[in-house]
Amino acid sequence: MNRWRFDAMIACTALVSGLPLVHNNPADFEAVRTAIELSPHLFPGMASLSLIRVARVLES
């Protein structure tokens, strides 16, 4: 339960800041991204959550 709560706080921080979220397991945040895309009226002014896998950053 705590891990989910921390993941939610991280996702919210990325959303409010307008920054991409770099994480080793971006699938953990798919529920947040789906909620925003399915109900944008509940998240006014928020763009979609941009998820980037850590391995992709390391490859560059």
MODELLER restraints for C-alpha pairs under 7 A, 6 or more apart:
rsr = mdl.restraints
at = mdl.atoms
rsr.add(forms.Gaussian(group=physical.xy_distance, feature=features.Distance(at['CA:14:A'], at['CA:20:A']), mean=6.31, stdev=0.5))
rsr.add(forms.Gaussian(group=physical.xy_distance, feature=features.Distance(at['CA:14:A'], at['CA:21:A']), mean=5.96, stdev=0.5))
rsr.add(forms.Gaussian(group=physical.xy_distance, feature=features.Distance(at['CA:15:A'], at['CA:46:A']), mean=6.67, stdev=0.5))
rsr.add(forms.Gaussian(group=physical.xy_distance, feature=features.Distance(at['CA:15:A'], at['CA:49:A']), mean=6.18, stdev=0.5))
rsr.add(forms.Gaussian(group=physical.xy_distance, feature=features.Distance(at['CA:20:A'], at['CA:50:A']), mean=4.74, stdev=0.5))
rsr.add(forms.Gaussian(group=physical.xy_distance, feature=features.Distance(at['CA:20:A'], at['CA:51:A']), mean=5.91, stdev=0.5))
rsr.add(forms.Gaussian(group=physical.xy_distance, feature=features.Distance(at['CA:20:A'], at['CA:52:A']), mean=6.85, stdev=0.5))
rsr.add(forms.Gaussian(group=physical.xy_distance, feature=features.Distance(at['CA:21:A'], at['CA:50:A']), mean=5.98, stdev=0.5))
rsr.add(forms.Gaussian(group=physical.xy_distance, feature=features.Distance(at['CA:21:A'], at['CA:51:A']), mean=4.93, stdev=0.5))
rsr.add(forms.Gaussian(group=physical.xy_distance, feature=features.Distance(at['CA:21:A'], at['CA:52:A']), mean=5.95, stdev=0.5))
rsr.add(forms.Gaussian(group=physical.xy_distance, feature=features.Distance(at['CA:22:A'], at['CA:51:A']), mean=6.13, stdev=0.5))
rsr.add(forms.Gaussian(group=physical.xy_distance, feature=features.Distance(at['CA:22:A'], at['CA:52:A']), mean=4.70, stdev=0.5))
rsr.add(forms.Gaussian(group=physical.xy_distance, feature=features.Distance(at['CA:22:A'], at['CA:53:A']), mean=5.77, stdev=0.5))
rsr.add(forms.Gaussian(group=physical.xy_distance, feature=features.Distance(at['CA:22:A'], at['CA:54:A']), mean=5.86, stdev=0.5))
rsr.add(forms.Gaussian(group=physical.xy_distance, feature=features.Distance(at['CA:23:A'], at['CA:52:A']), mean=6.43, stdev=0.5))
rsr.add(forms.Gaussian(group=physical.xy_distance, feature=features.Distance(at['CA:23:A'], at['CA:53:A']), mean=5.41, stdev=0.5))
rsr.add(forms.Gaussian(group=physical.xy_distance, feature=features.Distance(at['CA:23:A'], at['CA:54:A']), mean=5.49, stdev=0.5))
rsr.add(forms.Gaussian(group=physical.xy_distance, feature=features.Distance(at['CA:24:A'], at['CA:53:A']), mean=5.53, stdev=0.5))
rsr.add(forms.Gaussian(group=physical.xy_distance, feature=features.Distance(at['CA:24:A'], at['CA:54:A']), mean=5.06, stdev=0.5))
rsr.add(forms.Gaussian(group=physical.xy_distance, feature=features.Distance(at['CA:25:A'], at['CA:53:A']), mean=6.70, stdev=0.5))
rsr.add(forms.Gaussian(group=physical.xy_distance, feature=features.Distance(at['CA:26:A'], at['CA:51:A']), mean=6.04, stdev=0.5))
rsr.add(forms.Gaussian(group=physical.xy_distance, feature=features.Distance(at['CA:26:A'], at['CA:52:A']), mean=6.81, stdev=0.5))
rsr.add(forms.Gaussian(group=physical.xy_distance, feature=features.Distance(at['CA:26:A'], at['CA:53:A']), mean=6.11, stdev=0.5))
rsr.add(forms.Gaussian(group=physical.xy_distance, feature=features.Distance(at['CA:33:A'], at['CA:48:A']), mean=6.36, stdev=0.5))
rsr.add(forms.Gaussian(group=physical.xy_distance, feature=features.Distance(at['CA:33:A'], at['CA:49:A']), mean=5.44, stdev=0.5))
rsr.add(forms.Gaussian(group=physical.xy_distance, feature=features.Distance(at['CA:36:A'], at['CA:43:A']), mean=6.44, stdev=0.5))
rsr.add(forms.Gaussian(group=physical.xy_distance, feature=features.Distance(at['CA:36:A'], at['CA:48:A']), mean=6.58, stdev=0.5))
rsr.add(forms.Gaussian(group=physical.xy_distance, feature=features.Distance(at['CA:37:A'], at['CA:48:A']), mean=6.68, stdev=0.5))
